Amino acid sequence: QVQLVVSGGGLVQPGGSLRLSCAASGIIFSRFSMAWYRQSPGKEREWVSTIYTGGSTTYADSVKGRFTISRDNAKNTVYMQMNSLKPEDTARYHCNAAGYSGSYWGQGTPLPVSF
């Protein structure tokens, strides 16, 4: 059974920083591309960033320069370091694993950015 457990969300003030974690089990983690998505109320789910099996990364323009995705294959975990957070970053953040056996989603974590 594949599980992606997201942690680290919570209220943060504009300009602040936060790190999300997504711990995977039930897959050979190193063989999966890992991605973060987010969804704001009333909006469609939006892709944020991907880190591939080789370690290369891509980012949505809206977060480029502020967010950094990384992975630790020894811990089966992907991270998203988020700096200079803005109110428009407020969303529920989801983790995705895509690889040889399919695509899997974590439960998501809320990230409100507000004073």
C-alpha positions in Angstrom: 0.0 0.0 0.0 1.4 3.3 -1.1 1.3 6.2 1.4 2.4 9.8 1.1 2.3 11.6 4.5 2.6 15.3 4.3 3.6 17.4 7.3 4.8 20.9 8.1 1.9 23.0 7.1 0.3 25.7 9.3 -0.3 29.4 9.6 2.6 31.6 8.5 2.8 35.4 8.2 3.6 37.1 4.8 7.3 37.2 4.3 7.8 34.1 6.4 9.2 30.7 5.7 8.1 27.2 6.1 9.2 23.7 5.1 6.9 21.0 4.0 7.8 17.3 4.1 6.3 14.3 2.3 7.3 10.9 3.5 6.6 8.0 1.2 6.2 4.3 1.8 5.2 1.4 -0.4 7.2 2.5 -3.4 10.8 2.4 -4.4 11.2 6.1 -3.7 14.4 6.7 -5.7 12.6 5.6 -8.9 9.8 8.1 -8.6 9.6 11.7 -9.6 8.1 13.7 -6.8 6.1 16.9 -7.1 4.2 19.4 -5.1 0.8 20.8 -6.1 -1.5 23.2 -4.4 -5.2 24.0 -4.5 -6.9 27.2 -3.3 -10.6 27.3 -2.5 -12.6 27.6 -5.7 -9.6 27.1 -7.9 -8.2 24.1 -9.8 -5.2 22.2 -8.5 -2.0 23.9 -9.6 1.4 22.4 -10.2 4.1 23.9 -8.0 7.4 22.0 -8.5 8.9 18.7 -9.5 12.1 16.9 -8.6 13.1 14.1 -10.9 14.9 10.8 -10.1 18.2 12.3 -11.2 17.7 15.4 -9.0 16.8 18.0 -11.6 14.1 20.4 -10.6 11.4 22.5 -12.2 9.2 25.3 -10.8 6.1 27.2 -11.6 6.9 30.8 -12.4 4.8 31.9 -9.5 7.2 30.3 -7.0 10.5 30.4 -8.8 13.3 31.9 -6.7 11.2 31.5 -3.5 10.6 27.8 -3.2 13.1 25.0 -3.3 12.3 21.4 -3.7 14.7 18.6 -2.6 14.6 15.0 -1.8 16.4 12.5 0.5 16.2 9.1 -1.0 17.6 7.5 2.2 14.6 8.9 4.1 12.1 8.4 1.3 11.2 12.0 1.8 10.7 15.1 -0.4 10.8 18.6 0.9 9.6 22.0 -0.1 11.4 24.9 1.5 9.2 28.0 1.0 10.5 31.5 1.6 9.1 35.0 1.2 5.6 33.6 1.4 2.8 35.7 0.1 -0.9 35.6 0.8 -1.5 34.3 -2.7 0.5 31.2 -1.7 -2.4 30.2 0.6 -3.6 26.8 -0.4 -3.8 23.2 0.5 -0.4 21.6 -0.6 -0.3 18.1 -1.9 2.5 15.7 -2.6 2.6 13.5 -5.7 4.7 10.5 -6.6 4.9 9.5 -10.3 6.7 6.4 -11.5 6.7 2.9 -12.9 3.6 1.7 -11.0 1.5 4.8 -11.4 0.7 8.2 -9.8 0.0 8.6 -6.1 -1.2 11.5 -3.9 -0.8 12.4 -0.3 -3.6 13.8 1.8 -2.4 17.4 1.6 -1.8 20.0 4.3 -3.2 23.5 4.7 -0.9 26.5 4.4 -2.6 29.8 5.3 -0.4 32.8 4.7 -1.9 35.7 6.7 -1.3 38.2 9.5 
